[in-house]
């Protein structure tokens, strides 16, 4: 059983950092509403500290998601194939643009995804900063209370939209290639000669590196 380095980074980007960030929203929005809703019982110092820690952890996850996508997965996605190459399976962007049936997944889906995704970490950074700075005093300022909740909800929908588009893009034009990492070495069938190989990280077929955006 093996996985390539690019598959691993794609999984970390989407199902690791991104999925954890999405799962954390339920606790964050519930905590923010309880803290800022008029008439709600005040939070204890321990609960306030836990909420602050929760929001800071979400900020870290959101920036890890965006940076891993923009500076690791995206350059592989937009790699330019050499002249004369007809098999575009290793060049996702070119593969999508090669057919009018899939070109809009890049022109609309990817172009929109790579921009809207940045809204989530920016919005969550604002939410975490304001919550940590003002705490329970937010309840005294209606406009601030509405803004904090609105930014948190906006970050949730931005993340959901980017994640959904990323899942569809990975279905039609997945990022492939890189070195192979052997996770589990299977048993060799009786009578078969095992190929000479070194366990661990092994190079696969040559794969051109993508351009930096």
C-alpha positions as CSV (number, residue, x, y, z in Angstrom):
1,X,0.0,0.0,0.0
2,X,1.5,3.3,-1.0
3,X,0.6,6.9,-1.6
4,X,2.5,9.7,-3.5
5,X,3.7,12.9,-2.0
6,X,1.3,14.9,-4.0
7,X,-1.7,12.7,-3.0
8,X,-0.6,13.1,0.6
9,X,-0.4,16.9,0.4
10,X,-3.8,17.1,-1.3
11,X,-5.3,15.0,1.4
12,X,-3.7,17.1,4.1
13,X,-4.9,20.3,2.4
14,X,-8.6,19.2,2.0
15,X,-9.4,16.4,4.4
16,X,-6.9,17.4,7.0
17,X,-6.7,21.2,7.6
18,X,-9.8,22.1,5.7
19,X,-12.1,19.4,7.1
20,X,-10.9,20.1,10.7
21,X,-11.6,23.8,10.1
22,X,-15.1,23.1,8.9
23,X,-15.9,20.7,11.9
24,X,-14.8,23.4,14.4
25,X,-17.4,25.8,13.2
26,X,-20.3,24.3,15.2
27,X,-18.5,24.9,18.5
28,X,-17.2,28.3,17.5
29,X,-20.6,29.7,16.4
30,X,-22.3,28.3,19.5
31,X,-19.7,29.8,21.8
32,X,-19.8,33.2,20.0
33,X,-23.6,33.3,20.2
34,X,-23.7,32.4,23.9
35,X,-21.1,35.0,24.7
36,X,-22.7,37.8,22.8
37,X,-26.5,37.1,23.1
38,X,-28.4,39.5,25.3
39,X,-29.7,37.8,28.4
40,X,-27.4,34.8,28.1
41,X,-25.6,33.7,31.3
42,X,-22.1,35.1,31.4
43,X,-19.2,32.8,30.6
44,X,-16.8,31.9,33.3
45,X,-13.1,32.8,32.9
46,X,-12.3,29.2,32.0
47,X,-15.0,29.1,29.3
48,X,-13.8,32.4,27.8
49,X,-10.2,31.1,27.7
50,X,-11.4,27.9,26.0
51,X,-13.3,29.9,23.4
52,X,-10.3,32.1,22.7
53,X,-8.1,29.0,22.3
54,X,-10.7,27.4,20.0
55,X,-10.8,30.5,17.7
56,X,-7.0,30.8,17.6
57,X,-6.8,27.1,16.6
58,X,-9.3,27.7,13.8
59,X,-7.3,30.7,12.6
60,X,-4.2,28.5,12.4
61,X,-6.1,25.7,10.5
62,X,-7.6,28.2,8.1
63,X,-4.2,29.7,7.2
64,X,-2.6,26.2,6.9
65,X,-5.4,25.2,4.5
66,X,-5.0,28.3,2.3
67,X,-1.2,28.3,2.2
68,X,-0.9,24.5,1.5
69,X,-3.4,24.9,-1.3
70,X,-1.9,28.1,-2.8
71,X,1.8,27.3,-2.5
72,X,1.9,23.5,-2.7
73,X,-1.1,22.0,-4.5
74,X,-1.9,24.8,-6.9
75,X,1.5,25.0,-8.6
76,X,1.2,21.3,-9.4
77,X,-2.3,21.9,-10.7
78,X,-1.3,24.6,-13.2
79,X,1.9,22.8,-14.4
80,X,2.5,23.4,-18.1
81,X,3.0,20.3,-20.2
82,X,6.0,20.2,-22.5
83,X,5.5,20.6,-26.2
84,X,4.2,17.4,-27.9
85,X,2.8,15.8,-24.8
86,X,-0.6,14.3,-25.6
87,X,-1.4,12.6,-22.2
88,X,-2.5,15.4,-20.0
89,X,-3.5,13.3,-17.0
90,X,-0.5,14.7,-15.1
91,X,-1.4,18.3,-15.9
92,X,-4.8,19.0,-14.4
93,X,-5.3,22.6,-15.6
94,X,-4.4,21.7,-19.2
95,X,-6.6,18.6,-19.0
96,X,-9.7,20.6,-18.0
97,X,-9.1,23.2,-20.7
98,X,-8.6,20.6,-23.4
99,X,-12.3,19.9,-23.6
100,X,-15.3,22.4,-23.8
101,X,-17.2,20.0,-21.5
102,X,-14.7,20.5,-18.6
103,X,-13.1,23.9,-19.4
104,X,-15.6,25.8,-17.2
105,X,-14.4,23.7,-14.2
106,X,-11.2,25.7,-14.5
107,X,-12.5,29.0,-15.8
108,X,-15.3,29.3,-13.3
109,X,-14.7,26.7,-10.6
110,X,-10.9,27.0,-10.0
111,X,-10.7,30.7,-10.6
112,X,-13.5,31.3,-8.1
113,X,-12.2,28.8,-5.6
114,X,-8.7,30.3,-5.4
115,X,-10.1,33.7,-4.6
116,X,-13.0,33.0,-2.3
117,X,-10.9,30.6,-0.2
118,X,-8.9,33.6,1.1
119,X,-12.0,35.1,2.7
120,X,-12.2,32.3,5.4
121,X,-8.8,32.9,7.2
122,X,-9.1,36.7,6.9
123,X,-12.6,36.6,8.4
124,X,-11.7,34.2,11.2
125,X,-8.6,36.2,12.1
126,X,-10.9,39.2,12.6
127,X,-13.4,37.1,14.6
128,X,-10.6,35.7,16.9
129,X,-9.0,39.1,17.4
130,X,-12.2,41.0,18.3
131,X,-13.4,38.2,20.6
132,X,-10.1,38.0,22.4
133,X,-9.8,41.8,22.8
134,X,-13.4,42.7,23.9
135,X,-14.7,39.4,25.3
136,X,-18.1,39.7,27.0
137,X,-18.1,43.5,26.3
138,X,-19.3,42.6,22.8
139,X,-22.8,42.2,24.2
140,X,-22.9,46.0,24.9
141,X,-22.3,46.8,21.2
142,X,-25.0,45.5,18.9
143,X,-23.1,46.3,15.6
144,X,-20.0,44.6,16.9
145,X,-21.9,41.6,18.0
146,X,-23.7,41.3,14.6
147,X,-20.4,41.8,12.7
148,X,-18.5,39.1,14.6
149,X,-21.3,36.5,14.0
150,X,-21.6,37.6,10.3
151,X,-17.9,37.2,9.7
152,X,-17.9,33.8,11.3
153,X,-20.9,32.7,9.1
154,X,-19.2,34.2,6.0
155,X,-16.0,32.2,6.7
156,X,-18.1,29.0,7.1
157,X,-19.8,29.5,3.7
158,X,-16.6,30.5,2.0
159,X,-14.9,27.4,3.3
160,X,-17.8,25.2,2.2
161,X,-17.9,26.7,-1.3
162,X,-14.1,26.3,-1.7
163,X,-14.2,22.7,-0.4
164,X,-17.0,21.7,-2.7
165,X,-15.4,23.1,-5.7
166,X,-12.1,21.5,-4.8
167,X,-13.8,18.1,-4.4
168,X,-15.3,18.4,-7.9
169,X,-12.0,19.6,-9.4
170,X,-10.2,16.7,-7.9
171,X,-12.7,14.3,-9.4
172,X,-12.3,15.6,-13.0
173,X,-8.6,16.5,-12.8
174,X,-6.8,15.1,-9.8
175,X,-3.3,16.1,-8.9
176,X,-1.1,13.1,-9.4
177,X,2.6,12.3,-9.4
178,X,5.5,12.8,-7.0
179,X,7.5,10.3,-5.1
180,X,5.8,7.1,-3.8
181,X,5.7,6.5,-0.1
182,X,5.3,2.9,0.9
183,X,2.9,2.7,3.8
184,X,2.6,-1.1,4.2
185,X,4.7,-3.7,2.4
186,X,2.4,-6.6,1.3
187,X,3.3,-10.2,1.3
188,X,4.9,-11.6,-1.8
189,X,2.9,-14.5,-3.4
190,X,4.6,-17.9,-3.3
191,X,6.7,-18.5,-6.3
192,X,6.8,-14.9,-7.4
193,X,10.1,-13.0,-7.5
194,X,10.1,-9.8,-5.5
195,X,11.2,-6.8,-7.5
196,X,14.4,-5.1,-6.3
197,X,13.3,-2.0,-4.4
198,X,14.1,0.0,-1.3
199,X,11.3,0.3,1.3
200,X,10.3,3.9,2.1
201,X,10.2,6.8,-0.2
202,X,10.8,5.8,-3.8
203,X,10.9,8.0,-6.9
204,X,8.2,7.4,-9.6
205,X,8.2,8.5,-13.2
206,X,9.6,11.9,-13.9
207,X,7.1,14.6,-13.3
208,X,7.6,18.2,-14.3
209,X,7.2,20.7,-11.5
210,X,4.6,23.4,-11.8
211,X,5.2,27.1,-12.0
212,X,4.8,29.2,-8.9
213,X,1.8,31.5,-9.2
